[in-house]
Amino acid sequence: MSIAQNLTSTTFFLGLVIGISIAMPVGPIGVLCIRRTLAGGRLAGLVSGLGASSADAVYGVIAGFGLTFVSGFLADQQTWLRLFGGLFLCYLGVRTYVSRPSDKSVASQNNSLLGNYLSIFVLTLTNPITIISFAAIFAGLGLAESGGDYVAATLMVLGVFTGSTLWWLCLSLGVGLFRDKVTARWMQWINRISGSVVFGFGVLALVSLIWPE
C-alpha cells in the first residue's frame, strides 16, 4: 500500500472514530431513538439516527473545511439555538409522555420516517455543543483548517458520517431485539420515562440560558 493510500485510510479511520465518539454519549437524541425503535421498529430508530448522522456530517463539513464564518455565526446565535432546541425538546418530551402505545393509527401518521429523520436532524443542528465538540476534536488532532486539502477533508466527513451511522445502526438493531418482549403496559411506562427524560433535557437547555455555566 502506498503512502497516499495509508494517509487516505488513516484520515477516514480518524473520521470514523470521531463520528462514533460524538454519537455514542446517551443524551436526548439517544433516548428518542431508543424509544422510537421500541415503538416503531428498527427502521424508525435507524432513520432517526440517520438524522443525527446527517447533522454530524454537516458540522463535520464546517470543521473539516475550516468554514470559520459559519461556525462563528452559529456561535453568535447559540442563545437562539438553545432556546429553539430547548423548546423543541420540551415539546417532544410532552408528546412522548402522553402518547398511547395502543393507538397504531395515530402512531403511523405522526411518526412517519421522514418526520423521524427531520425532527432529529433539526434537534441535533440546534445543539451548539455539537459544533464546539467537532471544532475542539479537529483542532486537537490538527485537522482543522484543511488548507485546501479537500480530498482529506471529504474523507474525514465521510468517516464521521459512517461512524455516526454505524453507532445508530448498532443501537437500533440491539434495542430492536427486545421489541417483541415489550408489552403495551411496559411501552406506556417507557413513553412516560423517556418523555420525562427528554423534557428534562429541554428544561436544562432553557435554564442554561438564564444561568450559563
MDTraj code that builds the backbone (N, CA, C; nanometers):
import mdtraj as md
import numpy as np

residues = "MET SER ILE ALA GLN ASN LEU THR SER THR THR PHE PHE LEU GLY LEU VAL ILE GLY ILE SER ILE ALA MET PRO VAL GLY PRO ILE GLY VAL LEU CYS ILE ARG ARG THR LEU ALA GLY GLY ARG LEU ALA GLY LEU VAL SER GLY LEU GLY ALA SER SER ALA ASP ALA VAL TYR GLY VAL ILE ALA GLY PHE GLY LEU THR PHE VAL SER GLY PHE LEU ALA ASP GLN GLN THR TRP LEU ARG LEU PHE GLY GLY LEU PHE LEU CYS TYR LEU GLY VAL ARG THR TYR VAL SER ARG PRO SER ASP LYS SER VAL ALA SER GLN ASN ASN SER LEU LEU GLY ASN TYR LEU SER ILE PHE VAL LEU THR LEU THR ASN PRO ILE THR ILE ILE SER PHE ALA ALA ILE PHE ALA GLY LEU GLY LEU ALA GLU SER GLY GLY ASP TYR VAL ALA ALA THR LEU MET VAL LEU GLY VAL PHE THR GLY SER THR LEU TRP TRP LEU CYS LEU SER LEU GLY VAL GLY LEU PHE ARG ASP LYS VAL THR ALA ARG TRP MET GLN TRP ILE ASN ARG ILE SER GLY SER VAL VAL PHE GLY PHE GLY VAL LEU ALA LEU VAL SER LEU ILE TRP PRO GLU".split()
xyz = np.array([
    [0.0851, -0.1198, 0.0000],
    [0.0000, 0.0000, 0.0000],
    [0.0883, 0.1244, 0.0000],
    [0.0566, 0.2215, -0.0852],
    [0.1373, 0.3412, -0.0976],
    [0.1144, 0.4339, 0.0210],
    [0.2032, 0.5361, 0.0304],
    [0.1900, 0.6335, 0.1393],
    [0.0580, 0.7080, 0.1280],
    [0.0203, 0.7434, 0.0037],
    [-0.1060, 0.8155, -0.0173],
    [-0.2250, 0.7321, 0.0283],
    [-0.2213, 0.6016, -0.0009],
    [-0.3301, 0.5141, 0.0413],
    [-0.3349, 0.5013, 0.1926],
    [-0.2170, 0.4969, 0.2551],
    [-0.2106, 0.4898, 0.4008],
    [-0.2718, 0.6148, 0.4646],
    [-0.2375, 0.7304, 0.4087],
    [-0.2920, 0.8552, 0.4603],
    [-0.4430, 0.8616, 0.4411],
    [-0.4884, 0.8097, 0.3255],
    [-0.6320, 0.8103, 0.2968],
    [-0.7079, 0.7248, 0.3973],
    [-0.6586, 0.6035, 0.4199],
    [-0.7259, 0.5138, 0.5140],
    [-0.7177, 0.5669, 0.6567],
    [-0.6062, 0.6296, 0.6926],
    [-0.5920, 0.6858, 0.8264],
    [-0.6892, 0.8006, 0.8488],
    [-0.7026, 0.8872, 0.7489],
    [-0.7944, 1.0005, 0.7593],
    [-0.9379, 0.9530, 0.7749],
    [-0.9768, 0.8556, 0.6945],
    [-1.1127, 0.8023, 0.7028],
    [-1.1352, 0.7360, 0.8378],
    [-1.0357, 0.6611, 0.8870],
    [-1.0493, 0.5931, 1.0153],
    [-1.0635, 0.6933, 1.1291],
    [-0.9868, 0.8034, 1.1239],
    [-0.9988, 0.9060, 1.2265],
    [-1.1393, 0.9655, 1.2263],
    [-1.1930, 0.9913, 1.1063],
    [-1.3293, 1.0414, 1.0966],
    [-1.4289, 0.9421, 1.1531],
    [-1.4041, 0.8136, 1.1284],
    [-1.4912, 0.7082, 1.1800],
    [-1.4948, 0.7109, 1.3326],
    [-1.3778, 0.7218, 1.3937],
    [-1.3686, 0.7257, 1.5399],
    [-1.4364, 0.8507, 1.5954],
    [-1.4158, 0.9649, 1.5287],
    [-1.4775, 1.0890, 1.5727],
    [-1.6298, 1.0781, 1.5662],
    [-1.6802, 1.0216, 1.4559],
    [-1.8250, 1.0065, 1.4399],
    [-1.8860, 0.9211, 1.5489],
    [-1.8199, 0.8108, 1.5827],
    [-1.8702, 0.7229, 1.6883],
    [-1.8649, 0.7924, 1.8236],
    [-1.7534, 0.8619, 1.8512],
    [-1.7365, 0.9259, 1.9819],
    [-1.8359, 1.0393, 2.0028],
    [-1.8741, 1.1075, 1.8944],
    [-1.9719, 1.2158, 1.9065],
    [-2.1124, 1.1596, 1.9265],
    [-2.1433, 1.0487, 1.8586],
    [-2.2791, 0.9932, 1.8627],
    [-2.3052, 0.9077, 1.9869],
    [-2.2011, 0.8493, 2.0442],
    [-2.2198, 0.7476, 2.1471],
    [-2.2772, 0.7972, 2.2790],
    [-2.2366, 0.9136, 2.3314],
    [-2.2916, 0.9542, 2.4627],
    [-2.4444, 0.9584, 2.4609],
    [-2.5045, 0.9006, 2.5647],
    [-2.6509, 0.8933, 2.5721],
    [-2.7057, 1.0277, 2.6186],
    [-2.7827, 1.0912, 2.5310],
    [-2.8481, 1.2178, 2.5611],
    [-2.9908, 1.2116, 2.5112],
    [-3.0522, 1.3270, 2.4872],
    [-3.1908, 1.3264, 2.4394],
    [-3.2077, 1.2566, 2.3047],
    [-3.1076, 1.2667, 2.2180],
    [-3.1159, 1.2008, 2.0872],
    [-3.1177, 1.0496, 2.1051],
    [-3.0293, 0.9980, 2.1895],
    [-3.0252, 0.8548, 2.2148],
    [-3.1540, 0.8035, 2.2768],
    [-3.2073, 0.8797, 2.3721],
    [-3.3330, 0.8394, 2.4372],
    [-3.4460, 0.8333, 2.3351],
    [-3.4546, 0.9337, 2.2476],
    [-3.5597, 0.9359, 2.1463],
    [-3.5458, 0.8205, 2.0481],
    [-3.4225, 0.7911, 2.0067],
    [-3.4006, 0.6812, 1.9119],
    [-3.4365, 0.5464, 1.9735],
    [-3.4021, 0.5274, 2.1006],
    [-3.4364, 0.4032, 2.1695],
    [-3.5880, 0.3883, 2.1795],
    [-3.6545, 0.4953, 2.2182],
    [-3.7990, 0.4904, 2.2325],
    [-3.8665, 0.4659, 2.0975],
    [-3.8182, 0.5312, 1.9924],
    [-3.8786, 0.5134, 1.8602],
    [-3.8539, 0.3729, 1.8059],
    [-3.7394, 0.3140, 1.8396],
    [-3.7130, 0.1762, 1.7984],
    [-3.8128, 0.0815, 1.8637],
    [-3.8374, 0.1017, 1.9927],
    [-3.9316, 0.0163, 2.0643],
    [-4.0749, 0.0374, 2.0167],
    [-4.1080, 0.1616, 1.9820],
    [-4.2452, 0.1918, 1.9411],
    [-4.2713, 0.1604, 1.7947],
    [-4.1760, 0.1922, 1.7071],
    [-4.1990, 0.1793, 1.5628],
    [-4.1136, 0.0774, 1.4912],
    [-4.0182, 0.0167, 1.5616],
    [-3.9338, -0.0833, 1.4986],
    [-3.7941, -0.0324, 1.4680],
    [-3.7084, -0.1235, 1.4228],
    [-3.5691, -0.0900, 1.3976],
    [-3.5529, 0.0199, 1.2931],
    [-3.6365, 0.0161, 1.1889],
    [-3.6238, 0.1145, 1.0815],
    [-3.6514, 0.2556, 1.1333],
    [-3.7526, 0.2699, 1.2185],
    [-3.7842, 0.4007, 1.2761],
    [-3.6675, 0.4534, 1.3591],
    [-3.6060, 0.3647, 1.4378],
    [-3.4913, 0.4056, 1.5173],
    [-3.3712, 0.4391, 1.4325],
    [-3.3478, 0.3581, 1.3271],
    [-3.2334, 0.3819, 1.2404],
    [-3.2478, 0.5121, 1.1636],
    [-3.3675, 0.5378, 1.1100],
    [-3.3905, 0.6616, 1.0356],
    [-3.3732, 0.7833, 1.1268],
    [-3.4185, 0.7708, 1.2507],
    [-3.3965, 0.8789, 1.3471],
    [-3.2473, 0.9005, 1.3684],
    [-3.1733, 0.7914, 1.3818],
    [-3.0290, 0.8019, 1.3980],
    [-2.9607, 0.8629, 1.2768],
    [-3.0140, 0.8330, 1.1569],
    [-2.9576, 0.8920, 1.0354],
    [-2.9756, 1.0437, 1.0340],
    [-3.0828, 1.0910, 1.0975],
    [-3.0993, 1.2353, 1.1100],
    [-2.9860, 1.2969, 1.1897],
    [-2.9480, 1.2289, 1.2979],
    [-2.8352, 1.2763, 1.3791],
    [-2.7046, 1.2647, 1.3012],
    [-2.6870, 1.1548, 1.2266],
    [-2.5652, 1.1359, 1.1476],
    [-2.5507, 1.2449, 1.0423],
    [-2.6621, 1.2806, 0.9790],
    [-2.6585, 1.3851, 0.8765],
    [-2.6180, 1.5194, 0.9366],
    [-2.6728, 1.5495, 1.0540],
    [-2.6362, 1.6740, 1.1213],
    [-2.4893, 1.6714, 1.1625],
    [-2.4421, 1.5553, 1.2093],
    [-2.2999, 1.5416, 1.2430],
    [-2.2130, 1.5660, 1.1204],
    [-2.2577, 1.5157, 1.0053],
    [-2.1823, 1.5355, 0.8812],
    [-2.1774, 1.6836, 0.8433],
    [-2.2882, 1.7539, 0.8650],
    [-2.2908, 1.8979, 0.8369],
    [-2.1879, 1.9704, 0.9218],
    [-2.1848, 1.9385, 1.0499],
    [-2.0871, 2.0018, 1.1382],
    [-1.9459, 1.9549, 1.1067],
    [-1.9336, 1.8300, 1.0591],
    [-1.8029, 1.7816, 1.0153],
    [-1.7517, 1.8608, 0.8967],
    [-1.8402, 1.8961, 0.8044],
    [-1.8018, 1.9791, 0.6892],
    [-1.7536, 2.1154, 0.7366],
    [-1.8272, 2.1744, 0.8317],
    [-1.7899, 2.3070, 0.8826],
    [-1.6523, 2.3040, 0.9477],
    [-1.6288, 2.2008, 1.0305],
    [-1.4999, 2.1907, 1.0996],
    [-1.3892, 2.1450, 1.0054],
    [-1.4178, 2.0452, 0.9208],
    [-1.3157, 1.9880, 0.8337],
    [-1.2705, 2.0811, 0.7233],
    [-1.3613, 2.1610, 0.6682],
    [-1.3265, 2.2524, 0.5596],
    [-1.2901, 2.3916, 0.6110],
    [-1.2891, 2.4071, 0.7430],
    [-1.2461, 2.5345, 0.8000],
    [-1.3404, 2.6480, 0.7680],
    [-1.4715, 2.6227, 0.7717],
    [-1.5691, 2.7273, 0.7410],
    [-1.5931, 2.8117, 0.8660],
    [-1.4940, 2.8976, 0.8947],
    [-1.4977, 2.9735, 1.0194],
    [-1.6138, 3.0712, 1.0238],
    [-1.6547, 3.1228, 0.9085],
    [-1.7650, 3.2203, 0.9097],
    [-1.8959, 3.1539, 0.9495],
    [-1.9127, 3.0236, 0.9136],
    [-2.0340, 2.9516, 0.9526],
    [-2.0308, 2.9183, 1.1010],
    [-1.9167, 2.8656, 1.1464],
    [-1.9062, 2.8311, 1.2881],
    [-1.9168, 2.9553, 1.3753],
    [-1.8635, 3.0679, 1.3275],
    [-1.8753, 3.1930, 1.4011],
    [-2.0195, 3.2395, 1.4114],
    [-2.0929, 3.2244, 1.3023],
    [-2.2345, 3.2618, 1.3031],
    [-2.3129, 3.1751, 1.4009],
    [-2.2853, 3.0440, 1.3991],
    [-2.3552, 2.9536, 1.4904],
    [-2.3227, 2.9854, 1.6350],
    [-2.1961, 3.0219, 1.6605],
    [-2.1575, 3.0576, 1.7965],
    [-2.2292, 3.1848, 1.8421],
    [-2.2445, 3.2811, 1.7499],
    [-2.3123, 3.4059, 1.7836],
    [-2.4611, 3.3842, 1.8085],
    [-2.5186, 3.2827, 1.7439],
    [-2.6625, 3.2581, 1.7543],
    [-2.6967, 3.1458, 1.8516],
    [-2.6007, 3.1075, 1.9366],
    [-2.6247, 2.9915, 2.0209],
    [-2.7367, 3.0144, 2.1231],
    [-2.7620, 3.1403, 2.1599],
    [-2.8732, 3.1670, 2.2515],
    [-3.0059, 3.1279, 2.1878],
    [-3.0272, 3.1708, 2.0638],
    [-3.1498, 3.1362, 1.9933],
    [-3.1565, 2.9870, 1.9634],
    [-3.0416, 2.9275, 1.9330],
    [-3.0383, 2.7839, 1.9055],
    [-3.0746, 2.7050, 2.0305],
    [-3.0212, 2.7464, 2.1442],
    [-3.0540, 2.6793, 2.2698],
    [-3.2025, 2.6961, 2.3027],
    [-3.2550, 2.8155, 2.2772],
    [-3.3956, 2.8402, 2.3049],
    [-3.4842, 2.7507, 2.2188],
    [-3.4572, 2.7488, 2.0889],
    [-3.5374, 2.6656, 1.9992],
    [-3.5207, 2.5178, 2.0324],
    [-3.3956, 2.4754, 2.0532],
    [-3.3708, 2.3355, 2.0858],
    [-3.4359, 2.2947, 2.2165],
    [-3.4292, 2.3812, 2.3180],
    [-3.4909, 2.3500, 2.4461],
    [-3.6420, 2.3383, 2.4359],
    [-3.7046, 2.4329, 2.3650],
    [-3.8494, 2.4276, 2.3466],
    [-3.8906, 2.3041, 2.2662],
    [-3.8105, 2.2703, 2.1655],
    [-3.8407, 2.1538, 2.0826],
    [-3.8307, 2.0260, 2.1640],
    [-3.7297, 2.0183, 2.2518],
    [-3.7145, 1.9018, 2.3386],
    [-3.8322, 1.8911, 2.4351],
    [-3.8756, 2.0038, 2.4895],
    [-3.9909, 2.0022, 2.5800],
    [-4.1150, 1.9529, 2.5067],
    [-4.1320, 2.0000, 2.3835],
    [-4.2471, 1.9558, 2.3035],
    [-4.2417, 1.8055, 2.2777],
    [-4.1250, 1.7565, 2.2355],
    [-4.1119, 1.6133, 2.2091],
    [-4.1299, 1.5319, 2.3365],
    [-4.0811, 1.5858, 2.4495],
    [-4.0960, 1.5152, 2.5756],
    [-4.2423, 1.4997, 2.6159],
    [-4.3176, 1.6087, 2.6044],
    [-4.4604, 1.6028, 2.6388],
    [-4.5340, 1.5110, 2.5422],
    [-4.5028, 1.5225, 2.4136],
    [-4.5696, 1.4388, 2.3128],
    [-4.5418, 1.2908, 2.3368],
    [-4.4179, 1.2599, 2.3735],
    [-4.3823, 1.1209, 2.4016],
    [-4.4512, 1.0714, 2.5281],
    [-4.4572, 1.1562, 2.6297],
    [-4.5165, 1.1169, 2.7585],
    [-4.6636, 1.0809, 2.7429],
    [-4.7381, 1.1585, 2.6654],
    [-4.8830, 1.1385, 2.6550],
    [-4.9222, 1.0431, 2.5421],
    [-4.8245, 0.9973, 2.4623],
    [-4.8591, 0.9084, 2.3509],
    [-4.9090, 0.7745, 2.4021],
    [-5.0025, 0.7147, 2.3296],
    [-5.0619, 0.5874, 2.3682],
    [-5.0063, 0.4765, 2.2803],
    [-4.9390, 0.3780, 2.3382],
    [-4.8787, 0.2712, 2.2585],
    [-4.9796, 0.1871, 2.1828],
    [-5.1052, 0.1853, 2.2274],
    [-5.2046, 0.1018, 2.1615],
    [-5.2681, 0.1688, 2.0406],
    [-5.2411, 0.3001, 2.0236],
    [-5.3029, 0.3747, 1.9142],
    [-5.2166, 0.3635, 1.7901],
    [-5.2334, 0.2534, 1.7143],
    [-5.1479, 0.2265, 1.5991],
    [-5.1686, 0.3262, 1.4870],
    [-5.2943, 0.3683, 1.4636],
    [-5.3202, 0.4568, 1.3505],
    [-5.2559, 0.5930, 1.3698],
    [-5.2672, 0.6464, 1.4925],
    [-5.2053, 0.7757, 1.5197],
    [-5.0545, 0.7655, 1.5099],
    [-4.9991, 0.6551, 1.5611],
    [-4.8543, 0.6382, 1.5566],
    [-4.8042, 0.6348, 1.4132],
    [-4.8771, 0.5650, 1.3259],
    [-4.8317, 0.5542, 1.1878],
    [-4.8391, 0.6871, 1.1150],
    [-4.9337, 0.7751, 1.1546],
    [-4.9468, 0.9041, 1.0894],
    [-4.8456, 1.0040, 1.1426],
    [-4.8311, 1.0080, 1.2735],
    [-4.7478, 1.1112, 1.3345],
    [-4.6006, 1.0751, 1.3349],
    [-4.5688, 0.9473, 1.3342],
    [-4.4297, 0.9047, 1.3438],
    [-4.3812, 0.8524, 1.2092],
    [-4.4007, 0.9293, 1.1025],
    [-4.3526, 0.8896, 0.9713],
    [-4.2004, 0.8882, 0.9719],
    [-4.1453, 0.8113, 0.8791],
    [-3.9998, 0.8025, 0.8714],
    [-3.9374, 0.9391, 0.8419],
    [-4.0003, 1.0150, 0.7521],
    [-3.9488, 1.1485, 0.7213],
    [-3.9543, 1.2386, 0.8437],
    [-4.0645, 1.2303, 0.9179],
    [-4.0764, 1.3097, 1.0397],
    [-3.9728, 1.2698, 1.1434],
    [-3.9480, 1.1389, 1.1561],
    [-3.8449, 1.0916, 1.2487],
    [-3.7084, 1.1468, 1.2113],
    [-3.6791, 1.1431, 1.0811],
    [-3.5491, 1.1904, 1.0325],
    [-3.5337, 1.3403, 1.0553],
    [-3.6323, 1.4178, 1.0116],
    [-3.6205, 1.5634, 1.0165],
    [-3.6178, 1.6161, 1.1596],
    [-3.6980, 1.5563, 1.2478],
    [-3.7016, 1.6055, 1.3856],
    [-3.5662, 1.5890, 1.4539],
    [-3.5024, 1.4747, 1.4353],
    [-3.3712, 1.4528, 1.4969],
    [-3.2644, 1.5362, 1.4275],
    [-3.2747, 1.5510, 1.2960],
    [-3.1788, 1.6338, 1.2211],
    [-3.1807, 1.7774, 1.2727],
    [-3.3000, 1.8357, 1.2849],
    [-3.3124, 1.9734, 1.3330],
    [-3.2675, 1.9843, 1.4779],
    [-3.3058, 1.8864, 1.5589],
    [-3.2702, 1.8895, 1.7003],
    [-3.1189, 1.8847, 1.7192],
    [-3.0505, 1.8023, 1.6412],
    [-2.9046, 1.7929, 1.6510],
    [-2.8381, 1.9206, 1.6026],
    [-2.8914, 1.9797, 1.4963],
    [-2.8340, 2.1038, 1.4440],
    [-2.8483, 2.2201, 1.5419],
    [-2.9530, 2.2188, 1.6226],
    [-2.9750, 2.3305, 1.7143],
    [-2.8931, 2.3192, 1.8417],
    [-2.8111, 2.2160, 1.8513],
    [-2.7256, 2.1993, 1.9687],
    [-2.5883, 2.2589, 1.9396],
    [-2.5572, 2.3785, 1.9889],
    [-2.4278, 2.4410, 1.9592],
    [-2.3101, 2.3651, 2.0168],
    [-2.3364, 2.2772, 2.1129],
    [-2.2282, 2.1983, 2.1714],
    [-2.1677, 2.1049, 2.0666],
    [-2.2491, 2.0634, 1.9691],
    [-2.2008, 1.9714, 1.8673],
    [-2.0889, 2.0331, 1.7852],
    [-2.1102, 2.1550, 1.7352],
    [-2.0070, 2.2196, 1.6550],
    [-1.8846, 2.2516, 1.7389],
    [-1.9057, 2.2855, 1.8667],
    [-1.7920, 2.3113, 1.9550],
    [-1.7104, 2.1837, 1.9748],
    [-1.7798, 2.0701, 1.9905],
    [-1.7112, 1.9423, 2.0075],
    [-1.6294, 1.9069, 1.8837],
    [-1.6907, 1.9229, 1.7666],
    [-1.6193, 1.8940, 1.6434],
    [-1.4982, 1.9848, 1.6266],
    [-1.5172, 2.1135, 1.6516],
    [-1.4066, 2.2079, 1.6356],
    [-1.2920, 2.1741, 1.7302],
    [-1.3257, 2.1366, 1.8544],
    [-1.2224, 2.1032, 1.9524],
    [-1.1462, 1.9769, 1.9125],
    [-1.2208, 1.8746, 1.8678],
    [-1.1562, 1.7492, 1.8277],
    [-1.0686, 1.7699, 1.7044],
    [-1.1214, 1.8398, 1.6042],
    [-1.0452, 1.8632, 1.4821],
    [-0.9202, 1.9462, 1.5103],
    [-0.9338, 2.0477, 1.5945],
    [-0.8190, 2.1307, 1.6279],
    [-0.7150, 2.0516, 1.7073],
    [-0.7638, 1.9701, 1.8023],
    [-0.6723, 1.8905, 1.8835],
    [-0.5927, 1.7897, 1.8026],
    [-0.6540, 1.7377, 1.6954],
    [-0.5863, 1.6411, 1.6098],
    [-0.5135, 1.7071, 1.4929],
    [-0.5191, 1.8396, 1.4891],
    [-0.4528, 1.9107, 1.3806],
    [-0.5243, 1.8965, 1.2482],
    [-0.6558, 1.8771, 1.2529],
    [-0.7322, 1.8527, 1.1310],
    [-0.8118, 1.9746, 1.0866],
    [-0.8195, 2.0747, 1.1708],
    [-0.8936, 2.1945, 1.1339],
    [-0.8158, 2.2730, 1.0297],
    [-0.8912, 2.3557, 0.9575],
    [-0.8304, 2.4353, 0.8520],
    [-0.7534, 2.3452, 0.7564],
    [-0.8255, 2.2771, 0.6704],
    [-0.7663, 2.1746, 0.5843],
    [-0.6616, 2.2283, 0.4896],
    [-0.6546, 2.3621, 0.4744],
    [-0.5500, 2.4192, 0.3910],
    [-0.5635, 2.3821, 0.2451],
    [-0.6843, 2.3643, 0.1984],
    [-0.7057, 2.3331, 0.0579],
    [-0.7037, 2.1860, 0.0260],
    [-0.6734, 2.1013, 0.1239],
    [-0.6731, 1.9569, 0.1005],
    [-0.8165, 1.9061, 0.1126],
    [-0.8947, 1.9297, 0.0071],
    [-1.0364, 1.8958, 0.0114],
    [-1.0600, 1.7451, 0.0067],
    [-0.9650, 1.6704, -0.0477],
    [-0.9796, 1.5257, -0.0503],
    [-0.9759, 1.4708, 0.0916],
    [-0.8776, 1.5173, 0.1695],
    [-0.8658, 1.4732, 0.3083],
    [-0.9874, 1.5167, 0.3888],
    [-1.0327, 1.6408, 0.3669],
    [-1.1486, 1.6903, 0.4395],
    [-1.2734, 1.6096, 0.4050],
    [-1.2883, 1.5740, 0.2774],
    [-1.4037, 1.4954, 0.2338],
    [-1.4013, 1.3568, 0.2958],
    [-1.2841, 1.2941, 0.2978],
    [-1.2707, 1.1621, 0.3590],
    [-1.3011, 1.1676, 0.5083],
    [-1.2594, 1.2772, 0.5717],
    [-1.2859, 1.2936, 0.7133],
    [-1.4365, 1.3018, 0.7393],
    [-1.5066, 1.3808, 0.6582],
    [-1.6508, 1.3960, 0.6749],
    [-1.7225, 1.2639, 0.6485],
    [-1.6800, 1.1914, 0.5446],
    [-1.7386, 1.0599, 0.5156],
    [-1.7165, 0.9641, 0.6323],
    [-1.5990, 0.9729, 0.6923],
    [-1.5705, 0.8891, 0.8079],
    [-1.6595, 0.9240, 0.9263],
    [-1.6804, 1.0537, 0.9487],
    [-1.7673, 1.0986, 1.0574],
    [-1.9093, 1.0470, 1.0356],
    [-1.9614, 1.0616, 0.9136],
    [-2.0970, 1.0160, 0.8835],
    [-2.1078, 0.8646, 0.8993],
    [-2.0076, 0.7914, 0.8497],
    [-2.0091, 0.6456, 0.8591],
    [-2.0033, 0.5991, 1.0043],
    [-1.9151, 0.6613, 1.0828],
    [-1.9031, 0.6228, 1.2228],
    [-2.0297, 0.6492, 1.3010],
    [-2.0887, 0.7676, 1.2798],
    [-2.2140, 0.8003, 1.3479],
    [-2.3257, 0.7052, 1.3063],
    [-2.3329, 0.6752, 1.1759],
    [-2.4362, 0.5845, 1.1256],
    [-2.4192, 0.4441, 1.1821],
    [-2.2956, 0.3969, 1.1921],
    [-2.2699, 0.2642, 1.2476],
    [-2.3189, 0.2544, 1.3917],
    [-2.2981, 0.3611, 1.4680],
    [-2.3437, 0.3587, 1.6073],
    [-2.4955, 0.3490, 1.6134],
    [-2.5653, 0.4306, 1.5344],
    [-2.7115, 0.4283, 1.5380],
    [-2.7661, 0.2971, 1.4832],
    [-2.6961, 0.2370, 1.3875],
    [-2.7369, 0.1069, 1.3355],
    [-2.7263, 0.0010, 1.4446],
    [-2.6139, -0.0002, 1.5149],
    [-2.5947, -0.0977, 1.6230],
    [-2.6969, -0.0760, 1.7347],
    [-2.7243, 0.0516, 1.7672],
    [-2.8193, 0.0804, 1.8732],
    [-2.9598, 0.0344, 1.8356],
    [-3.0033, 0.0676, 1.7127],
    [-3.1389, 0.0301, 1.6717],
    [-3.1543, -0.1205, 1.6592],
    [-3.0509, -0.1890, 1.6088],
    [-3.0580, -0.3340, 1.5982],
    [-3.0584, -0.3992, 1.7361],
    [-2.9763, -0.3464, 1.8268],
    [-2.9704, -0.4034, 1.9610],
    [-3.0998, -0.3835, 2.0378],
    [-3.1527, -0.2617, 2.0351],
    [-3.2781, -0.2337, 2.1051],
    [-3.3930, -0.3097, 2.0404],
    [-3.3873, -0.3256, 1.9070],
    [-3.4933, -0.3959, 1.8358],
    [-3.5093, -0.5405, 1.8783],
    [-3.4032, -0.6002, 1.9331],
    [-3.4113, -0.7384, 1.9791],
    [-3.5109, -0.7553, 2.0934],
    [-3.5338, -0.6475, 2.1689],
    [-3.6223, -0.6557, 2.2846],
    [-3.7628, -0.6076, 2.2538],
    [-3.7871, -0.5624, 2.1307],
    [-3.9156, -0.5009, 2.0995],
    [-4.0326, -0.5980, 2.1181],
    [-4.0158, -0.7223, 2.0722],
    [-4.1249, -0.8195, 2.0815],
    [-4.1577, -0.8578, 2.2252],
    [-4.0642, -0.8324, 2.3159],
    [-4.0855, -0.8679, 2.4557],
    [-4.1487, -0.7542, 2.5360],
    [-4.1637, -0.6377, 2.4726],
    [-4.2189, -0.5214, 2.5428],
    [-4.3702, -0.5191, 2.5260],
    [-4.4427, -0.5311, 2.6348],
    [-4.5890, -0.5293, 2.6314],
    [-4.6396, -0.3848, 2.6239],
    [-4.7702, -0.3693, 2.6006],
    [-4.8296, -0.2357, 2.5930],
    [-4.8119, -0.1607, 2.7257],
    [-4.8230, -0.2322, 2.8365],
    [-4.8055, -0.1687, 2.9676],
    [-4.6627, -0.1190, 2.9849],
    [-4.5658, -0.2038, 2.9448],
    [-4.4259, -0.1623, 2.9527],
    [-4.4002, -0.0431, 2.8613],
    [-4.4624, -0.0456, 2.7421],
    [-4.4424, 0.0636, 2.6467],
    [-4.4959, 0.1944, 2.7018],
    [-4.6047, 0.1859, 2.7771],
    [-4.6596, 0.3071, 2.8370],
    [-4.5627, 0.3671, 2.9379],
    [-4.5011, 0.2809, 3.0179],
    [-4.4017, 0.3285, 3.1137],
    [-4.2767, 0.3800, 3.0439],
    [-4.2386, 0.3145, 2.9355],
    [-4.1228, 0.3617, 2.8582],
    [-4.1509, 0.5002, 2.8014],
    [-4.2734, 0.5201, 2.7500],
    [-4.3111, 0.6519, 2.6987],
    [-4.3035, 0.7585, 2.8077],
    [-4.3528, 0.7236, 2.9253],
    [-4.3524, 0.8198, 3.0346],
    [-4.2104, 0.8521, 3.0813],
    [-4.1288, 0.7489, 3.0938],
    [-3.9918, 0.7703, 3.1418],
    [-3.9103, 0.8473, 3.0384],
    [-3.9138, 0.8011, 2.9122],
    [-3.8351, 0.8677, 2.8081],
    [-3.8866, 1.0095, 2.7845],
    [-4.0206, 1.0278, 2.7900],
    [-4.0761, 1.1617, 2.7744],
    [-4.0290, 1.2548, 2.8845],
    [-4.0250, 1.2042, 3.0070],
    [-3.9788, 1.2847, 3.1197],
    [-3.8311, 1.3203, 3.1056],
    [-3.7508, 1.2230, 3.0597],
    [-3.6074, 1.2476, 3.0426],
    [-3.5834, 1.3523, 2.9340],
    [-3.6506, 1.3370, 2.8197],
    [-3.6339, 1.4324, 2.7101],
    [-3.6813, 1.5708, 2.7531],
    [-3.7950, 1.5773, 2.8234],
    [-3.8452, 1.7055, 2.8738],
    [-3.7439, 1.7678, 2.9703],
    [-3.6811, 1.6835, 3.0535],
    [-3.5800, 1.7333, 3.1462],
    [-3.4602, 1.7931, 3.0749],
    [-3.4160, 1.7297, 2.9657],
    [-3.3066, 1.7862, 2.8869],
    [-3.3474, 1.9218, 2.8296],
    [-3.4736, 1.9326, 2.7862],
    [-3.5219, 2.0600, 2.7338],
    [-3.5210, 2.1686, 2.8395],
    [-3.5655, 2.1344, 2.9594],
    [-3.5661, 2.2305, 3.0697],
    [-3.4237, 2.2747, 3.1024],
    [-3.3303, 2.1798, 3.1046],
    [-3.1899, 2.2146, 3.1320],
    [-3.1357, 2.3101, 3.0266],
    [-3.1722, 2.2866, 2.9007],
    [-3.1275, 2.3753, 2.7938],
    [-3.1820, 2.5163, 2.8129],
    [-3.3079, 2.5264, 2.8549],
    [-3.3681, 2.6574, 2.8777],
    [-3.3094, 2.7249, 3.0023],
    [-3.2857, 2.6456, 3.1068],
    [-3.2274, 2.7008, 3.2292],
    [-3.0871, 2.7542, 3.2024],
    [-3.0126, 2.6877, 3.1114],
    [-2.8765, 2.7309, 3.0795],
    [-2.8740, 2.8709, 3.0181],
    [-2.9876, 2.9131, 2.9619],
    [-2.9959, 3.0489, 2.9073],
    [-2.9998, 3.1533, 3.0176],
    [-3.0554, 3.1132, 3.1336],
    [-3.0672, 3.2046, 3.2459],
    [-2.9427, 3.2007, 3.3333],
    [-2.8958, 3.0782, 3.3599],
    [-2.7748, 3.0601, 3.4408],
    [-2.6713, 2.9856, 3.3585],
    [-2.5989, 3.0558, 3.2706],
    [-2.4972, 2.9885, 3.1888],
    [-2.3867, 2.9346, 3.2776],
    [-2.3189, 2.8321, 3.2227],
    [-2.2109, 2.7696, 3.3011],
    [-2.0933, 2.8664, 3.3170],
])
top = md.Topology()
chain = top.add_chain()
for i, resn in enumerate(residues, 1):
    res = top.add_residue(resn, chain, resSeq=i)
    for name in ("N", "CA", "C"):
        top.add_atom(name, md.element.get_by_symbol(name[0]), res)
traj = md.Trajectory(xyz[None], top)
